[in-house]
């Protein structure tokens, strides 16, 4: 049992890293498509080795550390960002149970009964890496980027939590497995919570620092934002963790709103448990890929927000809407009883 | 057995980082050590099978309050070590206040029947179901009143933060 858990954890970690690696290539390909050009195509067929080339380049770049930096915190920043980015997937159910030699194994690392709160917690401490790194660089631009990141994340966390509360109210449980099992077939939460879904999606963009909310690294104003002073693989960690976060948030959105690994009519096919689990996992992966594409689509379509617009959207539009959504959900649940 | 080692590790971590909060020269380091203390205490909650309390502890303290602290300290720019030595009467007052707080704590813990939790994994009180039942059945009124207290504090903060006259 323990061995299976360790294998599963390694597999999920590997999957996150590989997906994040290839997201960088896909992102550039998608950008090329939107801007009517080819994108990277030199390294390997269709540029397939481009992520490897990028990785090797980052590893061999000069390690640079500013003289006035806080040495320990300067190194802690990117490490913490990377660590926290890899933590979230522990409570995501990746598929239905599989059977090996008559023993059933759950494709979820930890079925804690507070799974959704665990995700909140990880999201809320995710800002530490950026803040520590930005402050430790001892650079005004980096500090501004870090301060922007923290205030942005705090603001959008509120609306995000409020939009998830409606899901918890409907399910009556905080466990991710219960939330997924409630959405069997085509009974997805998005049909009941379209507003909640929209709010959550917008907040996910802000939480992952993706365009149009990438103010913390807004290069037109802040040089490079919080990672101005970083080079080599430390910079690589910051950039890489953004893609891991993208993958994870796609996963969380798919699990909470799009039924996780459930798909209509899939139980009618009469597959054996293991094949069924595999197909379910592929369905979940397809949903995650779809959200990855949406993240890229919006990045290359919409211009960046101004900082006051970002704050106004968060506090004056999303939070009241989310509270309204909670109220409506509560009334509907009471009327249905 | 294994949980014993985790307990000692977490306790040592909590005590060490708690002391370092006071000893650190830079305010940012103090804030980060305080965050570490909160994480160690969160670990203790998990050892007591109180997962809900542990996670809420981390969300509220490490995730929200400490981020705001860090935010404020960063903006204050306290790097220049411009803290002047305090006058002697301030130090005396601080010592008196500290000793009095210590006495109060000792008094509280003397009156409380401290017993060892025999099977921490069998207690259910820290799980969300039990806690919710207790809060909303036995302590309904105090719980709701405290929420009004929070609302008052929020409104007060907004009022203080507003620049123009209302």
Interface residues (C-beta under 8 A of the other chain):
Chain A: X70 X73 X112 X113 X114 X117 X118 X120 X121 X123 X124 X125 X127 X128 X131 X132 X135 X143 X146 X147 X150 X151 X153 X154 X157 X174
Chain B: X26 X28 X32 X35 X51 X52 X55 X56 X58 X59 X62 X63 X64 X67 X68 X70 X71 X74 X75 X127 X128 X129
